[in-house]
Structure formats: structure tokens, C-alpha cells
Amino acid sequence: MDADEIVKTAELLKGALLKVTATMAMANGDLDETGFEDIAEFCTRFTGDAIGAHQIAGLALAAGGGENSLSAYLESIKGEFPGETREVLIRAAIFAAKSDQELVKPEIELLNNIAKALGVPKARLQELISEKGAL
């Protein structure tokens, strides 16, 4: 893998991370500013780029109802990432889902769709959800 491919993969992962967390932030329809701040802090730490809660909120609003497009997007890029990296995206989705301290049915359904799109078995998703401190 040359430098250009590494940069492309990193950018692809960053974009996927932002789309997954923003869509998950809207899964229960609750716009919680504290949750957006937590997700933004996580994304900033993960990507190294300063990402504000307002950016996550904007992405979340843009993603509203975009579960099908997220699944299609993830299916189209899953071949770019090894299994461990796909699990990082699942863990990020779990983190975003739990940012309001609860996991509700719409979030669980979206987690199932994300895992399916990324080729992560349902049993493995359940293990990741059950892990204490999933991130």
C-alpha cells in the first residue's frame, strides 16, 4: 500500500466514522447537545481534526431518515477495511448510541443495520454492545 492509498483509506474511514456517529445520534430522534459534544470529542480524538458539536448536529440533521443511504454507503466501502476496522465503526456507533446513557429500539435497529452492512455477524454485534466500555 503506497502513501496515497493510506491517505485515501484514512479519509474514507474518517468520513465513515462521521456518517455513522451522526446518523446514530439521530436514531432516537432526540437532539441532545451533550451527546453531540461527547460524539464530537470522540471524533476529534479519533481523526485528529477539530470537530465541533455543531458539525455533528448538522451531519445528524442532514442524515435524518438516511438509514438506507448509510447502509448502502457502508456496504460499498466495507471491502476497503479489514474486520478490525469495521468493528471500530461498530464501536463508534455504539458509543454514539449510548451517549445519552440509554440504548433504545431505534438505535438497536440501526446498529443491526450498520453491522449487517459492514458484514459483522449479529452475535459479534451483541458481544460488542455487551462489552463494558465498548470503546
Buried (B, 14 or more C-beta within 10 A) or exposed (E): EEEEEEEEBEEBBBEBBBBBBBBBBBBBEEEBEEBBBBBBBBBBEBBEEEBBBEBBBEBBEEBEEBBEEBBEBBEEBBEBBEEEBBBBBBBBBBBBBBBBEEBEEBBBEBBBBBBBBBEBEEEBBEEBBEEEEBE
